[in-house]
């Protein structure tokens, strides 16, 4: 056990890849979600305005998948890291698998599928355990929509995320193609002396030689990386 104040600060940026082995599809891999759906029809603010029924059907189906999914060894390993480090997870994922694995500090950049909000404000969020129907309203009478950040919408948690990355000593990037901004740009915010690790089975071309690449699936590589970091903490 390490005294709270002496713990090094780790920020972990996660993407769809960490939940892939929990059965939740990624977006851009072969067989990923965007191969079966047209992004512009389901994950943009324009799509919501033009065809809310189609957007709701897409997210209702994904909500059911999330509810049925379970955290995997990657999620659990990150939760275990908290005994030795001050860990903040910044996730682009809308699932709750980090929470269910036991991580305590989580910033959801692209929203949370198990929450709904009114169309005019994300100030009030409502827990969801089932589908949103077209006629559903919030308690103050607004049409209910999923609490998701679509293309073309601002990313409200970016500032909070950037502050965390600026102050971190170790940055870990897991299971993201780094295609979507502004999330993908967060890696540039960390101090240039900070330790950096990347976990991904693909061939991520990262324009920063300082990243140590743990190449392979999250369920294998995240526990290995976490063991490595815990040994370092114990020996320091
Ligand atoms: C494994 C694995 C295993 C496989 N283990 N790994 C700058 C330049 C160009 C464009 C822009 C820019 N800045 C903004 C933009 C526009 C746009 C954008 O980025 N477009 C790009 C496509 C170019 N960005 C936006 O619109 C954002 N908003 C914004 O910028 O607002 C500005 C604004 C200000 C003020 C007013 C108004 C506007 C919003 C972005 C919202 C993204 N939303 C989505 C969908 C909603 C959530 C959902 O439905 O789930 O979020 S898109 C989708 O992509 C989703 C994801 O969170 C996001 C990232 O995907 P991710 O996680 O990287 O997944 P994949 O599939 O790409 O990669 C998976 C990885 O896992 C791969 O590397 C695999 O190898 C790996 N993997 N198995 C470990 N077992």
Boltz pocket constraint, residues with backbone or C-beta under 6 A from the ligand:
constraints:
  - pocket:
      binder: B
      contacts: [[A, 14], [A, 15], [A, 16], [A, 17], [A, 18], [A, 20], [A, 21], [A, 26], [A, 27], [A, 28], [A, 29], [A, 32], [A, 43], [A, 92], [A, 93], [A, 94], [A, 110], [A, 148], [A, 149], [A, 150], [A, 151], [A, 152], [A, 153], [A, 154], [A, 155], [A, 174], [A, 175], [A, 176], [A, 177], [A, 178], [A, 179], [A, 180], [A, 181], [A, 182], [A, 199], [A, 200], [A, 201], [A, 202], [A, 203], [A, 204], [A, 216], [A, 217], [A, 218], [A, 219]]
      max_distance: 6.0
